[in-house]
Amino acid sequence: MLGVARGRFSALVRPMRVAYALLEEALSAWTPWIIVAVAVATLTTRGKGRVRMANFFLAVHLILVVVGAALHSAGSNAYSDVHLVTSLLGTLAIVSAAGAVLFHGVLPRLHITAPQIIQDVSVAGAALVVLLFVASRKGLNLSGIVATSAVLTAVVGLSLQDTLGNILGGIALQTDESIKVGDWIQVGDVTGRVSNIHWRYTAVETRDWETVVVPNSVLIKTQVTVLGRRTDQPLQLRRSVDFNVDFRFPPPEVIRVVTEALHAAPMPNVARLPLPDVVLREFRESWGRYTARYYLTDIAVDDPTDSRVRERVYFALSRAGMNLSIPAHALFLTQDSNERRAQKRGQFSERKRHAIEITGLFASLSPEDQADLAESLVYAPFAKGEALTRQGSRAHWLYIIEEGECAVQVEVDGKQRQVATLRAGDFMGEMSLLTGAERSATVEAQTDVQCWRLGRTDFEALLKRRPEIAEEVAETLAKRQIELDRARHDLTEEHHVDALERKRDLTEKIRSFFGMDP
């Protein structure tokens, strides 16, 4: 009976010894404090940053606590080594948790962002110092390690000289912020956006959908151009677009025409300040080289924006009758006969006659009068985004759209509202042409637009030959105005008048504007 009692007592005491050994091991390895530190870091940073690493170290630490307790209760000689490793892993968990709280909890709330390399170096340095301190407190002799590390440092320093240079270069780049993630840089023949700065290299993403890996030591030793960055100024980069115009056209007139076109309407990704400008760069064999300069606000879309500027230049020169130059040594192999020239003129004249015929304003004119007006038309193309006319401006001519689409916008309470869309066959500017009134709306090209322009002097010549045309045009114009008023009734409180009274009023304005007898 006594033996049985002793066995039962031993069975009860053994778990208590194991539990006591486990508790003793956990307390000696600072396990409760480590758990608290990792829990605080997890709650503070919501699992960001180094919390995952801290949790990993904590999990291994807990496993070794159990193993150490078992070895200690069994009296194993391996206990001391396991206990040392357990303490070191706990130390790493605390350092990782502290780093997570500092860099992903405290500093972000103070609106401070530390570079990744600074975070890594700080945590690694703190971990090394704390590990040495804990190891020395646990009785580990560090004198031999220090002596050996001096030799190892010399060997590693010589063999990994380039690698260490890259690491130190990465630290320097992020410390002085000379290059930051998101910057557009140019290094040699590589141009791209900095996507990341790592320990050894900097990743640069080019416009060709490539990632170029540039060693950090190269960036430290080589001249690097940071595109678009200037102190206390917005991010923008000056671009230059060259074009050539022959000597038939005076340089001041070329510069004026293109400059006005670049200033007339905003273009995507083109800065409004400083404004684009145009300069004459040099004289060549038979033409002058000009450069349109502008500031690009999105460096990623340089070529597409250059293309839009070239379109604006081309259409501006075309409207002014200034064609881009042809090299003096160009050879024309097509025989330019009288028949061919007549054919070209005939095709051009047919397009102009068709434009007049489809314009409702001149529908009441005879074919002869329509033909006379057609010969006076001037080809006037516009690029997408350009304004054909602006509300409140004065310009005594009419536009007839041959191809493309335009938006008619009216300013209401300080805001632009689109009230109509003009397409092929539509016309605009009739009131400015016939009565000299200010433009009542802004018309902007939604696509590239091909159109014809009829000036006041050309219509005046026809009006002097046929004074009765004033009444015919006024009648058509009165009907058009009434229709537009009804379409825009929500924009104005003007009361409609009958067509006869409006026709009479318009006829008087037309005669007065052109200086005709009443």
TISE-446665 format. One record per atom (N, C-alpha, C): residue in one letter; x negated, y negated, z. Coordinates in steps of 0.1 Angstrom, whole numbers, plus 5000, padded with zeros to 4 digits. Example, Ala and Ser with C-alpha at 12.3 -4.5 7.8 and 13.67 -1.06 7.14 Angstrom:
# residues 2
A486850575078;A487750455078;A486850335078;S487250225071;S486350115071;S487150005079;
This chain:
# residues 518
M499250125000;M500050005000;M499149875000;L498049885008;L497249765008;L496549744995;G496249844988;G495649824974;G496649764964;V497849814965;V498849754957;V499049604959;A499049574972;A499249434976;A498149344971;R496949404972;R495749324967;R495849304952;G496349404945;G496449394930;G497449284926;R498549284934;R499549184930;R499049044934;F498349034944;F497748904948;F496748854938;S495948944933;S494948914923;S495648864910;A496748934906;A497548894894;A498148754895;L498448724908;L499048584910;L497948484910;V496848514915;V495748414917;V495048384904;R494948494895;R494148474882;R494748364874;P496148354871;P496648244863;P496448104870;M496448114883;M496247984890;M494747934888;R493848034888;R492447994886;R492247944872;V492948014862;V492847964848;V493447824847;A494547804853;A495247674852;A494347564859;Y493747604871;Y492847504877;Y491647474869;A491047584863;A489947564854;A490247474842;L491447494836;L491847414825;L492047264829;L492647244841;L492847114846;L491547044849;E490647114855;E489347064858;E488547024845;E488647114835;E487947084823;E488546964816;A489846954816;A490546834810;A490146704816;L490046704830;L489746584837;L488246554835;S487446654835;S485946624833;S485646574818;A486546614809;A486246574795;A487146444791;W487746384801;W488546264799;W489746284790;T490246404790;T491346434780;T492646344782;P493146324795;P494346234796;P494146094790;W492946044792;W492645904787;W492545904772;I492046014767;I491946024752;I493346034746;I494246114752;I495546124747;I496245984747;V496145914758;V496745784759;V496245684749;A494945694747;A494345594737;A494845624723;V494845754719;V495345794706;V496845764704;A497645784715;A499045754714;A499245604712;V498545524720;V498645374718;V498345334704;A497245384699;A496845354685;A497845394675;T498445504677;T499545554667;T500745464668;L501145424680;L502345334681;L502045194676;T500845144678;T500445014674;T500344994659;T499745094653;T499445074639;T500345154630;R501345224636;R502345304628;R501645404619;G500545464624;G499845574616;G498945524605;K498645394605;K497745344595;K496245354599;G495345334589;G493945324592;G493345454597;R492645444608;R491845554613;R492645644623;V493945624624;V494645704634;V494645854630;R494645884617;R494646024613;R493346084618;M492246014616;M490946064621;M490946084636;A491545984643;A491545994658;A492346114662;N493546144655;N494346254658;N493646384655;F492846394645;F492046504641;F491046544652;F490246434657;F489346454667;F490046504680;L491146444683;L491946484695;L492346624694;A492846674683;A493246814681;A492146914684;V490946884678;V489846974680;V489346964695;H489446844700;H489046824714;H489946914723;L491246914721;L492146994729;L491847144728;I491547184716;I491247324714;I489947364722;L488947274721;L487747304728;L487947294743;V488847214748;V489147214762;V489647344767;V490547404760;V491047544763;V489847644763;V489047634752;V487947724751;V486947714762;G486647584765;G485747554776;G486247604790;A487547584792;A488147634805;A487947784806;A488247854795;A488148004795;A486648044798;L485647974791;L484248014793;L483847984807;H484347864813;H483947824826;H484547924837;S485747974835;S486348064844;S485648204843;A485148234831;A484448364829;A482948354833;G482448234836;G481048214840;G480148234829;S480548194816;S479648214805;S478648104804;N477448144799;N476348044797;N476647944786;A477547974777;A477747884766;A478647764770;Y479147764783;Y480147664787;Y479547524785;S478347504790;S477747374790;S477647314776;D477247394766;D477247344752;D478647304747;V479547394750;V480947364745;V481447244752;H481147224765;H481647104772;H481046974766;L479746984762;L479146864756;L479846824743;V480046934735;V480746904722;V482146854724;T482846904734;T484246864737;T484246714741;S483246674749;S483146534754;S482846444742;L481946484733;L481546404722;L482746384712;L483546494710;L484646474701;L485746384707;G485846394720;G486846304727;G486346154725;T485046134726;T484546004724;T484845954710;L484646034700;L484945994687;L486445964685;A487246034692;A488746014691;A489045874697;I488445844708;I488645704714;I488145594705;V486945614700;V486345504691;V487145484679;S487645604672;S488545584661;S489845514664;A490445554676;A491645484680;A491445344682;A490345304689;A490045164691;A489845084678;G489145154669;G488945084656;G490245064648;A491145164649;A492445144643;A493245034649;V493245024662;V494044914669;V493444784666;L492044774665;L491444644662;L491644594648;F491344684638;F491444644624;F492744654618;H493644734623;H495044744617;H496144704626;G495744664638;G496844614648;G496644474652;V495444444658;V495144304663;V494844204652;L493844234644;L493344134634;L494444104624;P495244194619;P496344154609;P497344054616;R497544074629;R498443974635;R497843844637;L496543834636;L495843704637;L495543654622;H496143724612;H495943694598;H494443694594;I493843794599;I492343824596;I492243954589;T491643964578;T491444094571;T489944114570;A489544224576;A488144264576;A487844354564;P486844334556;P486444424545;P486344564550;Q486544664541;Q486544804544;Q485144844549;I484044784542;I482744824546;I482444774560;I482844654564;I482644604577;I483344694587;Q484544744584;Q485244834593;Q484444964595;D483945014584;D483245144585;D481945124593;V481245014590;V479944994597;V480144974612;S481244894615;S481444864629;S481844994637;V482745074631;V483145194638;V482045294639;A481245304628;A480145404628;A479045354639;G478745224639;G477845184649;G478245204663;A479545164666;A480145184679;A480145334683;A480445424673;A480545564676;A479145614680;L478045564672;L476745614675;L476245574689;V476545444693;V476145394706;V476845474717;V478145494716;V478845564726;V478545704727;L478245774715;L477845914716;L476545924723;L475545834720;L474245844727;L474445824742;F475345734746;F475545704760;F476145824767;V477145884761;V477845994767;V476946114767;A476146134757;A475246254757;A474146234768;S473646114770;S472746094781;S473346114795;R474646074796;R475346094809;R475546244812;K475746324801;K475946464802;K474646544804;G473546474805;G472246544808;G471446584796;L471846534783;L471046564772;L469846484771;N468646544768;N467346474767;N467246414754;L467246274753;L467246204740;L465846164736;S464846184744;S463546144740;S463046214728;G463246344727;G462846424716;G463546384703;I464846354705;I465646314694;I465246184688;V464946094697;V464445954693;V463145964685;A462146054691;A460846064684;A461046124670;T461946234670;T462146294657;T462846204647;S463846124652;S464546034643;S463745934637;A462645884643;A461745784637;A461045844625;V460645974626;V460046034614;V461046054603;L462246104607;L463346124597;L463745994590;T463745884598;T464145754593;T463245714582;A461945734584;A460945694574;A461045784561;V461345914563;V461446004552;V462745964544;V463845954551;V465145924545;V465045784538;G464345684544;G464245554539;G463545554525;L462545634524;L461745644511;L462545714501;S463145824505;S463845914495;S465145854490;L465845784499;L467145724496;L467145574494;Q466045524489;Q465845374488;Q466945314480;D467245374468;D468345314460;D469645324466;T469945434472;T471245454479;T471445354490;L470345334498;L470445234509;L470645094504;G469945074493;G470044934486;G471544914482;N472145014476;N473545004472;N474444974484;I474245054495;I475045034507;I474844894513;L473644854515;L473444724520;L473944614511;G473844634498;G474444544488;G475944534489;G476644644491;G478044644494;G478444574506;I477644584517;I477944514529;I477744364527;A476644324519;A476444184517;A477544124508;L478044194498;L479044144490;L480344114497;Q480744204506;Q481944184514;Q481844094525;T480544084530;T480343984541;T480443844537;D479743814526;D479743674521;D480843634512;E481643744508;E482843724499;E482543654486;S481343674481;S480943624468;S481743694457;I482043814459;I482943894450;I484043964458;K485243944455;K486344004462;K487244094453;V487944184459;V488844274452;V489844184445;G490144204432;G491044124425;G490344014416;D489043984419;D488343894410;D488043944397;W488043864387;W487643894373;W486243854372;I485343944369;I483843914368;I483343964355;Q482143904352;Q481443944340;Q479943974344;V479544094342;V478244144345;V477644204332;G476644134326;G476144174313;G477244174303;D477444284296;D478444294286;D479744354292;V479844364305;V481044424311;V481944314317;T483144304313;T484144204318;T485344284323;G485744254336;G486944324341;G487344274355;R488344334360;R488844304374;R488244394384;V487744344395;V487244424406;V488444494413;S488444624412;S489544704418;S489144754432;N487844774435;N487444814448;N485944804450;I485544774462;I484144774466;I483844884476;H483144984471;H482845104479;H481445084486;W481045184493;W479745184499;W478645174489;R478745254479;R477645264469;R477845184457;Y479045164452;Y479245094440;Y480545004440;T480644924430;T481844844428;T482544884416;A483844914417;A484644964405;A485244834398;V485044834385;V485544724377;V486444774366;E487644734365;E488644784355;E488644684344;T488344734332;T488344654320;T489644644313;R489744554303;R491044544295;R491244664286;D490144744284;D490244864275;D490744984283;W491344964295;W491845074303;W490645164307;E489545104311;E488345184315;E488045134329;T487345214337;T486745174350;T485245184349;V484545074351;V483145074350;V482545074364;V481745174367;V481145184381;V479745114381;V479745004388;V478544914388;V477844934402;P476644984403;P475944994416;P475844854423;N476044854436;N476044734443;N474744664443;S473644734442;S472344674441;S472144594428;V472844644418;V472744564405;V473444434406;L474644434413;L475344304415;L474544204424;I473744264433;I472944174442;I471844114434;K471244184425;K470044144418;K470344064405;T471544084399;T471944034386;T472843914388;Q472743824378;Q473743704377;Q475143764374;V476043724382;V477443774381;V478343644379;T479143644369;T480043534366;T481443574371;V481943494381;V483343514386;V484243424377;L485043484369;L485843414360;L487043344366;G487243214362;G488443144367;G488443094381;R487443114388;R487343064402;R486642934403;R487342834410;R486742704413;R487242654426;T486342594434;T486642554448;T487942464448;D488942504456;D490142424458;D490942394445;Q490742484436;Q491542474423;Q492242604420;P493342594412;P494042724409;P493242814400;L493542944400;L492843034392;L493243014377;Q492242974369;Q492542954355;Q491142944347;L491142994335;L489943004327;L490142934314;R489142854311;R489242774298;R488942864286;R489742864276;R489642944264;R489542844252;S488842894242;S488742814229;S489142894217;V489942834209;V490542894197;V490042804185;D489242864176;D488742784165;D489642794153;F489742684145;F490442694132;F489742594123;N489942614110;N489242534100;N490242464091;V490042334088;V490842254079;V489942174070;D490242174057;D489342114047;D489341964048;F488441904040;F488141764041;F489241674035;R490241724029;R491341644024;R492141574034;F492041624047;F492841574057;F491941504068;P492241384072;P491341314081;P491341384095;P490141394101;P490041454114;P491041404125;P491141264126;P492041214136;P493441264134;E493941274122;E495241324119;E495441464123;V494441544119;V494441694123;V494541714138;I493641634145;I493641644160;I495041604165;R495541494160;R496841444165;R497941554163;V498041604151;V499141704148;V499041824157;V497841884159;V497742004166;V497941974181;T497341864186;T497541824200;T498941804204;E499741734196;E501141714199;E501941854199;A501541944190;A502242074190;A501942154203;L500642144208;L500242214220;L500842154232;H501142024232;H501741954243;H503241964243;A503841984232;A505341974230;A506142064239;A505742194239;A506542284247;A505642384254;P505942424267;P505042504274;P504942644268;M503842704270;M503542844265;M503242934277;P503643054276;P503343154287;P501843164289;N501443154302;N500143174307;N499143064302;V499742944298;V498842834294;V499142724305;A498042674312;A498242584322;A498642444317;R499542374325;R499942244321;R498942134325;L498142164335;L497042074339;L495742154341;P494642124335;P494542014325;P495242054312;L495741954304;L496441984292;L495542034281;P496042114272;P495242154261;P494742034253;D493542054246;D493041944238;D492442004225;V492141914216;V491541964203;V490341874200;V489241934196;V488041864192;V487541914179;L486841824172;L486141854160;L484741904163;R484442034160;R483142084164;R482042064155;E482242084142;E481142064132;E481742054118;F480942004109;F481242004095;F480542114088;R481242184079;R480742284071;R480742254056;E480642344047;E480442324033;E481642234027;S482842284030;S484042214025;S485142194035;W484842214048;W485842204058;W485242164071;G486042124080;G485642094094;G486142194103;R485342234113;R485642334123;R486242264135;Y487442294139;Y488142244150;Y488242354161;T488442304173;T488642394184;T489742344193;A490742434195;A491842404204;A491442474218;R491342384228;R490942434241;R492142434251;Y492242534259;Y493342544269;Y492842624281;Y493642614292;Y493342684304;Y494242804306;L493742924307;L494443044308;L494743074323;T496043104327;T496343124341;T496443274344;D496443364335;D496443504337;D495343564329;I494143584335;I493043624328;I493143764321;A494143844325;A494343974320;A494843974305;V495543854302;V496143854288;V495443744280;D494243754279;D493443644271;D493743654256;D493643774250;D493843784236;D495243754231;P496343804238;P497643774235;P497943624235;T497343554246;T497643414247;T496843334236;D495643374233;D494943314221;D495743334209;S496443444207;S497243464195;S498443364194;R499043344206;R500143244206;R499643104203;V498543074208;V497942934205;V497642924190;R497143034184;R496843024170;R498143014162;E499243084166;E500543064159;E500942924160;R500842864172;R501242724174;R500442634164;V499142654164;V498342574155;V498742594140;Y498942714136;Y499342744122;Y500642674118;F501642684127;F502942624123;F502842474124;A502042414133;A501942274133;A501242214121;L500242284116;L499542244104;L500442264092;S501242374092;S502142394080;S503242284079;R503742244091;R504742134091;R504242004085;A502941984088;A502241854084;A501741864070;G501841984064;G501242004050;G499742024050;M499242054062;M497742074063;M497442224063;N497142284052;N496842424052;N495442454057;L495342574063;L494042614067;L493042624056;S491742594058;S490842584047;S490542724041;I490142714028;I489642834021;I488142814018;P487342914021;P485842894019;P485542844005;A484542764004;A484242703991;A483842803980;H483342913985;H482843023975;H483943123972;A485143103976;A486243193973;A486543203958;L486743323953;L487043333939;L488543383938;F489243313929;F490643343926;F490643433913;L490943553914;L490943643902;L492243643895;T493343583901;T494643583894;T494643463884;Q495043493872;Q495043383862;Q496243283865;D495843163867;D496743063871;D497242993859;S498243053852;S498742993840;S499842903843;N500242823833;N501442733834;N502642813838;E502842923832;E504043003834;E504043053849;R502943093855;R502843133869;R503143013878;R502542903875;R502842783883;R504342743883;A504942753871;A506342723869;A507242823877;Q506742953877;Q507543053884;Q507543023899;K506342983905;K506242953919;K507142833922;R507042733914;R507942613917;R509342653916;G509742733907;G511142773906;G511642853918;Q510742943923;Q511143013935;Q511342923947;F510442833948;F510542733959;F511742653958;S512042603946;S513142513944;S514442593947;E514542723943;E515642803945;E515942813960;R514942833968;R515142843982;R515742713988;K515242593983;K515742473988;K517142443984;R517542483972;R518842463967;R519842553975;H519442673978;H520242763986;H520442704000;A519442644006;A519542584019;A520642474019;I520642394009;I521642284008;I523042334006;E523142433998;E524442493994;E525142554006;I524342624015;I524942684026;I525142594038;T524742474037;T524942374048;T526342304046;G527142334056;G528542284055;G528642134054;L527642064060;L527741914059;L527741864045;F527141934036;F527041884022;F527941964013;A528842034018;A529742124010;A530542044000;S530941914004;S531741833995;S531041763984;L529641773984;L528841703974;L528941783961;S528741713950;S528741783937;S527441853935;P527341953926;P526142033924;P524941943921;E525141833913;E524041743910;E523541673922;D524441623931;D524041563943;D523241663953;Q523741783953;Q523141883961;Q521741913956;A521541913943;A520241943937;A519241833940;D519741703940;D518941593944;D518441603958;L519341633967;L518941653981;L517941763983;A518141873976;A517341993977;A515841953974;E515641873963;E514341843960;E513641753970;S514341693979;S513741613990;S513441694002;L513841814003;L513541894015;L512141924017;V511641924029;V510241954033;V510242084042;Y509342174038;Y509242294046;Y508642264059;A509342314070;A508942284084;A509142404092;P508142494093;P508242614102;P507942584117;F508442664126;F508142644140;F507842784146;A506942784156;A506542904163;A507542934175;K507643054179;K508443084190;K508043004203;G509042944209;G508742864221;G508642714218;E508442674206;E508342534202;E509742464202;A509742344206;A510942264205;A511042194192;L512142214185;L512342144172;L512742004175;T513441984186;T513841844190;T514241844205;R514141734211;R514441724225;R515541624228;Q516341654238;Q517441564241;Q516941424245;G517541324239;G517241184242;G516141124233;S515441204225;S514441154216;S515141094203;R514341024196;R514740964183;R513941014172;A514641074162;A513941134150;A515041134139;H514841054129;H515941044119;H515741144107;W515941274111;W515941374101;W516841494105;L517141574095;L518041694097;L517241814095;Y517541924103;Y516842054101;Y517942154096;I517542234086;I518342344081;I517642474083;I518142564091;I517442684094;I517642784083;E516542834078;E516542934067;E516343084073;E515543094084;E515343224090;E514943204104;G515443284114;G515043274128;G516243244136;E515943214149;E517043184159;E516543074169;C517442984172;C517142874181;C518242864192;A517842814203;A518742794215;A518942644216;V520242614217;V520642474220;V520942454234;Q520142364241;Q520242344255;Q520642194258;V521542184268;V521942044272;V521642034287;E521141914291;E520841894305;E522041854312;V522441924323;V523541904331;V523141904346;D523341794353;D522941784367;D521441814369;G520641774360;G519241794361;G518741934357;K519642024352;K519342154348;K519642184334;Q518842264327;Q519042294313;Q520042414312;R521142394304;R522142494301;R522142524286;Q522142654283;Q522242684269;Q523742694265;V524042614254;V525442594250;V525642664237;A524642694229;A524842744216;A523642814211;T523742894201;T522642964194;T522742934179;L521642884173;L521642854159;L520842964152;R521443004140;R520743104132;R520643064117;A520243154109;A520143124095;A521443064089;G521242944082;G522442874076;G522942764085;D522542764098;D523042654107;D522042534105;F522642414109;F521842294108;F521942214121;M521142114123;M521142034135;M520541894131;G520841804140;G520241664138;G521041574129;E522241614125;E523041534116;E523341394121;M523641384134;M523941244139;M522741154139;S521541214142;S520341134141;S520041094127;L520341184117;L520041154103;L521041044098;L522241054102;L523340974095;L523640844103;T523440844116;T523840724124;T522640674133;G521540744133;G520440694141;G520540724156;A521540804160;A521840834174;A520640914180;E520540904193;E519540994200;E519941134199;R518941224200;R519241364200;R520141404213;S521241474210;S522141504221;S521841634228;A520841704223;A520441834229;A519041864226;T518541964234;T517142014231;T517342154224;V516642164213;V516742284204;V515342354205;E515342474210;E514042544211;E514042674203;A512942704196;A512842824188;A512742954197;Q513643044195;Q513643174203;Q512843274196;T512643254183;T511743344174;T511043244165;D510143304157;D509443224147;D510643174137;V510643044134;V511742984126;V511142924113;Q511842964102;Q511542894090;Q512742804087;C512442674085;C513542584083;C513042464073;W514042384069;W513742274060;W514142144067;R513442034063;R513741914070;R514041804059;L515141734062;L515641624053;L515541494061;G514741404055;G514541274061;G515541164058;R515541054065;R516540944063;R516340884049;T515140854046;T514940784033;T515440864021;D515340994022;D515741084011;D517241074010;F517941084021;F519441074021;F519940934017;E519140834021;E519440694018;E519440674003;A518540733996;A518440713981;A519740763975;L520240883979;L521440933974;L522640853977;L522640793990;L523740723994;L523940583987;K522840533983;K522840403975;K523440423961;R523140543956;R523740573942;R525140613943;R525540683954;R526940723956;R527440683970;P527840553971;P528340503984;P529540583990;E530340643981;E531540713986;E531140843993;I529940883992;I529441003999;I529540984014;A529440864019;A529540834033;A530840884039;E531940864032;E533240904038;E533341064037;E532841124026;E532941264025;E532141334036;V530941284039;V530041344049;V530641314063;A531241194065;A531841154078;A532941254081;E533841284071;E534941374074;E534441514078;T533441564071;T532841694076;T532241684090;L531541574092;L530941554105;L531941544116;A533041474114;A534041454124;A534641594128;K534941674118;K535541804121;K534541884130;R533241884126;R532241954133;R532141904148;Q532241774150;Q532141724163;Q533241764172;I534441764166;I535641804174;I535541954178;E535042034169;E534842174172;E533742194183;L532742114183;L531642124193;L532242074207;D533041974206;D533541924219;D534442024225;R535242094218;R536142194223;R535242314229;A534142344222;A533342454227;A532642414240;R532342284242;R531642244254;R532542164263;H533842194263;H534742114271;H534342114286;D533742224291;D533442224305;D532242144309;L531542084299;L530342004301;L530641854301;T531841814297;T532141674296;T533641644298;E533941524302;E535341484304;E535841394293;E535041384282;E535441304271;E536741354265;H537741264263;H538941294257;H538841304241;H539441404235;H539341424221;H540141314214;V539641274203;V540441184194;V540741254181;D541641214174;D542041284162;D540941274151;A541041364142;A539941364131;A539941234123;L541041174120;L541041054112;L540340944119;E540640924131;E540040814138;E538540834140;R538140954142;R536740984144;R536040974130;K536641014119;K536040994106;K535840844103;R536840764107;R536640624104;R535540564112;D535440604125;D534340554133;D532940594128;L532840724124;L531540774118;L531240704105;T532240684097;T531940614084;T531340474087;E531840404096;E531340274099;E529940284105;K529640384113;K528240394119;K527240434108;I527740514098;I526840554087;I526440434079;R527540354075;R527240244067;R526440134074;S526640124087;S525840024095;S524440074096;F524140194098;F522840244100;F522040234087;F522640254075;F521940244063;F522040114056;G522640014063;G522739874058;G523639854046;M524739934046;M525639924035;M526739824038;D527339774028;D528439684030;D529639754035;P530439704044;P531639774050;P532739784039;
